Amino acid sequence: MKGSAQGRKRYRRSMLARFGFNFYDIFVYAFCILFALVCVYPMWYVFVASVTPYEEYIKGGLMLWPRGGIDFQYYVAIFSTRSFVNSLWISVSKTVLATALSVLVTSTMAYAVSKTHIRGMKVINALVVFNLFFTGGLIPQYMLYQDLHLLRTYWVMVIPGALNITYFIIMRNYFTYSVPKDLEEAALLDGCTDVGVFFRVVMPVSRSMIAAVTLFIAVINWNDYYNYMMFIGNKTNLQPFAWILRRMLVDQSMMNTVRNGAAGLGMELPPPMALRMATIICAMIPILCVYPFLQKHFTSGITLGAVKE
């Protein structure tokens, strides 16, 4: 077995030296390209359909680019509706605030609990993890929010998610096992406070993990409409965009509101399917724009490790 493995390795090396590639590389690249196309094409299809004139769209067939020109009338119909613009602002603001608050609270608590030599931290850690598996349920949660005067307010979509237990565990383990203790000790010896060590040493060293967690939490907050549905109700001025998208997909009354608004502008009544596709694109693009700003930090931990070695 050992000899055959060495033979395959020599064969791959000889092909690489002779042709510049081997069959293994071809398979890996082909698989990755095919998988990427399978993932990207549905989103591309929705975008193309949302800017294709409806007369061309109903002809069917494979759509790789818009046929018959580009038509943005569906987006004009959507953003001419006041509830859409307001819901987009609600979603953007609550995503930014809730994500910043959640990352700050979760990371600081995870860092504190990672210091097991401090008395009481193991108990706090056990209590937090206990809530991951056992919760009070919806009724006690509703009563708590009522006592805190959070019901039917904007802040019920922001404050309750301040501590994310799942990412608390990830951050705690990262701070415990991946952050060099020598850096913290050196900063303390230089006169830095514990708070300064966290923000000036630990956070920069952990920026790859922080960037990934920030992206995941932002996606959760952007797609969340549960808190609105359960704790706000029918206050239309606080509807997040995810709730608008859900209504566009299942509720004909919202579709009629948009179509009537378009008719008021002198436009033809847009087809429901085209409006739904344009709404899906509007729901996806803002959160996708966040990824390029965070992706560059994903490999910072690997780079730091390479430099350290």
C-alpha positions as CSV (number, residue, x, y, z in Angstrom):
1,M,0.0,0.0,0.0
2,K,2.8,2.4,0.9
3,G,4.6,1.6,-2.4
4,S,1.5,2.2,-4.5
5,A,0.8,5.5,-2.8
6,Q,4.4,6.6,-3.5
7,G,4.0,5.5,-7.1
8,R,0.8,7.5,-7.5
9,K,2.6,10.5,-6.0
10,R,5.5,10.2,-8.4
11,Y,3.1,9.8,-11.4
12,R,1.3,13.0,-10.4
13,R,4.6,14.8,-10.0
14,S,5.9,13.6,-13.4
15,M,2.7,14.7,-15.2
16,L,2.9,18.1,-13.4
17,A,6.5,18.5,-14.5
18,R,5.8,17.4,-18.1
19,F,2.5,19.1,-18.9
20,G,2.1,21.6,-16.1
21,F,-1.0,19.9,-14.7
22,N,-2.3,16.4,-13.7
23,F,-5.7,14.7,-13.9
24,Y,-6.3,15.3,-10.2
25,D,-6.1,19.1,-10.7
26,I,-8.4,18.9,-13.7
27,F,-11.0,17.1,-11.6
28,V,-10.8,19.5,-8.7
29,Y,-11.1,22.6,-10.9
30,A,-13.9,21.1,-13.0
31,F,-15.9,20.1,-9.9
32,C,-15.4,23.5,-8.2
33,I,-16.5,25.3,-11.4
34,L,-19.6,23.1,-11.9
35,F,-20.6,23.4,-8.2
36,A,-20.2,27.2,-8.4
37,L,-22.4,27.4,-11.5
38,V,-25.1,25.3,-9.8
39,C,-25.1,27.7,-6.8
40,V,-24.9,30.9,-8.8
41,Y,-27.2,30.3,-11.7
42,P,-30.5,30.3,-9.7
43,M,-29.7,33.7,-8.3
44,W,-28.6,34.9,-11.8
45,Y,-31.8,33.6,-13.3
46,V,-33.9,35.5,-10.8
47,F,-32.0,38.7,-11.6
48,V,-32.3,38.2,-15.4
49,A,-36.0,37.5,-15.1
50,S,-36.5,40.6,-13.0
51,V,-35.1,42.9,-15.7
52,T,-36.5,41.0,-18.7
53,P,-39.7,42.4,-20.4
54,Y,-42.5,40.1,-19.4
55,E,-43.4,39.3,-23.0
56,E,-39.9,37.7,-23.4
57,Y,-39.9,36.1,-20.0
58,I,-43.1,34.1,-20.7
59,K,-41.5,32.5,-23.7
60,G,-39.5,30.3,-21.3
61,G,-36.3,28.5,-22.1
62,L,-32.8,28.9,-20.6
63,M,-32.1,32.5,-19.7
64,L,-28.4,33.5,-19.5
65,W,-29.0,37.2,-20.2
66,P,-32.0,39.5,-20.6
67,R,-33.8,39.1,-23.9
68,G,-35.5,42.0,-25.6
69,G,-33.6,44.7,-23.7
70,I,-33.4,45.6,-20.0
71,D,-36.6,46.8,-18.2
72,F,-36.4,48.2,-14.6
73,Q,-40.2,48.8,-14.4
74,Y,-40.6,46.2,-11.7
75,Y,-38.1,47.9,-9.4
76,V,-39.7,51.3,-10.1
77,A,-43.1,49.7,-9.1
78,I,-41.5,48.3,-5.9
79,F,-39.8,51.5,-4.7
80,S,-42.7,53.7,-5.6
81,T,-44.5,51.9,-2.8
82,R,-43.9,53.7,0.5
83,S,-44.0,50.5,2.6
84,F,-41.1,49.0,0.7
85,V,-38.8,52.0,1.2
86,N,-39.7,52.2,4.9
87,S,-39.2,48.4,5.4
88,L,-35.8,48.6,3.7
89,W,-34.7,51.4,6.0
90,I,-36.0,49.4,9.0
91,S,-34.1,46.3,7.9
92,V,-30.8,48.1,7.3
93,S,-30.9,50.1,10.5
94,K,-31.9,47.1,12.7
95,T,-29.3,44.9,11.0
96,V,-26.5,47.4,11.6
97,L,-27.5,48.1,15.2
98,A,-28.3,44.5,16.2
99,T,-25.2,43.1,14.6
100,A,-22.9,45.7,16.3
101,L,-24.6,45.1,19.7
102,S,-24.5,41.3,19.4
103,V,-20.8,41.2,18.4
104,L,-19.9,43.6,21.2
105,V,-21.9,41.8,24.0
106,T,-21.1,38.3,22.8
107,S,-17.4,38.9,22.3
108,T,-16.8,40.7,25.6
109,M,-18.7,38.0,27.6
110,A,-17.0,35.2,25.8
111,Y,-13.6,36.8,26.5
112,A,-14.5,37.2,30.2
113,V,-15.7,33.6,30.5
114,S,-12.6,32.3,28.8
115,K,-10.6,33.4,31.9
116,T,-11.4,30.4,33.9
117,H,-8.9,31.4,36.6
118,I,-11.4,34.1,37.7
119,R,-13.8,32.9,40.3
120,G,-17.3,32.4,39.1
121,M,-16.6,32.3,35.4
122,K,-17.2,28.5,35.2
123,V,-20.7,29.0,36.7
124,I,-21.5,31.8,34.3
125,N,-20.4,29.7,31.4
126,A,-22.6,26.8,32.6
127,L,-25.6,29.0,33.0
128,V,-25.2,30.5,29.5
129,V,-24.7,27.1,27.8
130,F,-27.7,25.7,29.8
131,N,-30.0,28.3,28.0
132,L,-28.8,26.9,24.7
133,F,-30.7,23.6,25.4
134,F,-33.4,24.7,27.8
135,T,-35.4,27.9,27.4
136,G,-38.5,29.3,29.2
137,G,-40.6,29.2,26.0
138,L,-42.6,31.8,24.1
139,I,-45.1,32.8,26.8
140,P,-42.5,33.7,29.5
141,Q,-40.5,35.5,26.8
142,Y,-43.5,37.5,25.8
143,M,-44.3,38.4,29.4
144,L,-40.6,39.4,30.0
145,Y,-40.7,41.7,26.9
146,Q,-44.0,43.2,28.2
147,D,-42.5,44.0,31.6
148,L,-39.4,45.6,29.9
149,H,-41.8,47.7,27.7
150,L,-40.3,46.2,24.5
151,L,-43.5,44.9,22.9
152,R,-44.6,46.7,19.7
153,T,-41.4,48.8,19.6
154,Y,-38.5,48.9,17.3
155,W,-36.0,47.7,20.0
156,V,-37.6,44.3,20.4
157,M,-35.9,43.5,17.1
158,V,-32.5,44.7,18.3
159,I,-32.0,44.1,22.0
160,P,-33.1,40.5,22.6
161,G,-30.4,39.2,20.2
162,A,-27.5,40.9,22.0
163,L,-26.1,37.6,23.3
164,N,-26.0,34.9,20.7
165,I,-25.2,31.7,22.7
166,T,-24.0,29.7,19.6
167,Y,-21.4,32.3,18.7
168,F,-20.6,32.8,22.4
169,I,-19.3,29.2,22.5
170,I,-17.3,29.7,19.3
171,M,-15.7,32.9,20.6
172,R,-15.0,31.5,24.0
173,N,-13.2,28.6,22.5
174,Y,-11.3,30.8,20.1
175,F,-10.2,33.2,22.9
176,T,-9.2,30.2,25.1
177,Y,-7.1,28.2,22.6
178,S,-6.2,30.4,19.6
179,V,-5.2,33.8,21.1
180,P,-1.5,33.8,22.2
181,K,-1.3,34.2,26.0
182,D,2.2,35.8,25.6
183,L,0.7,38.8,23.8
184,E,-1.8,39.4,26.6
185,E,0.9,39.1,29.3
186,A,3.2,41.4,27.5
187,A,0.5,44.0,27.1
188,L,-0.3,43.8,30.8
189,L,3.3,44.1,31.7
190,D,3.5,47.3,29.6
191,G,0.7,48.8,31.7
192,C,-2.3,48.1,29.5
193,T,-5.6,47.5,31.3
194,D,-7.7,44.4,30.8
195,V,-10.2,46.4,28.7
196,G,-7.3,47.7,26.7
197,V,-5.9,44.2,26.2
198,F,-9.2,43.0,24.8
199,F,-9.8,45.9,22.3
200,R,-6.1,46.6,21.4
201,V,-4.6,43.1,21.4
202,V,-7.2,40.3,21.4
203,M,-9.7,41.8,18.9
204,P,-7.1,42.6,16.2
205,V,-5.6,39.1,16.6
206,S,-9.1,37.5,16.4
207,R,-10.3,39.6,13.4
208,S,-10.7,36.6,11.1
209,M,-13.1,35.0,13.6
210,I,-14.8,38.3,14.4
211,A,-15.4,39.0,10.7
212,A,-16.9,35.6,10.1
213,V,-19.2,35.8,13.1
214,T,-20.2,39.3,12.2
215,L,-21.3,38.2,8.7
216,F,-23.3,35.3,10.1
217,I,-25.0,37.5,12.7
218,A,-25.8,40.1,10.1
219,V,-27.4,37.6,7.8
220,I,-29.5,36.3,10.7
221,N,-30.7,39.8,11.5
222,W,-31.3,40.7,7.9
223,N,-33.5,37.7,7.3
224,D,-35.3,37.8,10.6
225,Y,-39.0,38.6,10.7
226,Y,-40.0,36.3,13.6
227,N,-39.6,39.0,16.2
228,Y,-41.8,41.4,14.2
229,M,-44.4,38.7,13.7
230,M,-44.5,37.6,17.4
231,F,-43.9,40.8,19.3
232,I,-44.9,43.7,17.1
233,G,-47.9,42.5,15.2
234,N,-49.5,44.7,12.5
235,K,-47.6,48.0,12.9
236,T,-46.8,48.7,9.3
237,N,-44.2,51.4,10.0
238,L,-42.0,48.7,11.7
239,Q,-42.2,46.0,9.0
240,P,-38.7,44.6,8.1
241,F,-38.0,43.8,4.5
242,A,-37.9,40.1,5.1
243,W,-41.6,40.3,6.2
244,I,-42.4,42.3,3.1
245,L,-40.8,39.6,1.0
246,R,-42.8,36.9,2.8
247,R,-46.0,38.8,2.1
248,M,-45.1,39.2,-1.5
249,L,-44.7,35.4,-1.8
250,V,-47.9,34.3,0.0
251,D,-50.2,37.3,0.4
252,Q,-52.1,38.7,-2.5
253,S,-53.1,41.9,-0.7
254,M,-49.4,43.1,-0.7
255,M,-49.1,42.2,-4.4
256,N,-52.3,44.3,-5.1
257,T,-50.9,47.2,-3.2
258,V,-47.7,47.3,-5.3
259,R,-49.7,46.8,-8.6
260,N,-52.1,49.6,-7.7
261,G,-49.2,51.9,-6.9
262,A,-47.7,51.2,-10.3
263,A,-51.0,51.9,-12.0
264,G,-51.2,55.2,-10.1
265,L,-47.9,56.2,-11.8
266,G,-49.4,55.4,-15.2
267,M,-47.5,52.1,-15.6
268,E,-49.0,48.9,-16.8
269,L,-50.0,46.4,-14.1
270,P,-46.8,44.4,-13.5
271,P,-47.1,40.6,-13.5
272,P,-47.0,39.0,-10.0
273,M,-44.2,36.6,-10.8
274,A,-41.9,39.4,-12.1
275,L,-42.6,41.5,-9.0
276,R,-41.7,38.6,-6.7
277,M,-38.4,38.1,-8.5
278,A,-37.5,41.8,-8.3
279,T,-38.4,41.7,-4.6
280,I,-36.1,38.6,-4.0
281,I,-33.2,40.5,-5.7
282,C,-33.9,43.6,-3.5
283,A,-33.8,41.3,-0.4
284,M,-30.5,39.6,-1.4
285,I,-28.4,42.5,-2.8
286,P,-27.9,44.6,0.4
287,I,-26.6,41.7,2.5
288,L,-24.4,40.4,-0.4
289,C,-22.7,43.8,-0.5
290,V,-21.5,43.3,3.1
291,Y,-19.5,40.2,2.1
292,P,-16.6,41.9,0.2
293,F,-15.8,44.2,3.1
294,L,-15.5,41.3,5.5
295,Q,-14.0,38.6,3.3
296,K,-10.6,40.1,3.2
297,H,-10.3,39.5,7.0
298,F,-11.2,35.8,6.9
299,T,-7.6,34.7,6.3
300,S,-5.9,37.1,8.7
301,G,-5.7,34.4,11.4
302,I,-3.9,32.1,8.9
303,T,-1.5,34.8,8.0
304,L,-0.8,35.6,11.6
305,G,-0.1,31.9,12.3
306,A,2.3,31.7,9.4
307,V,4.2,34.8,10.6
308,K,4.4,33.4,14.1
309,E,5.9,30.1,12.9
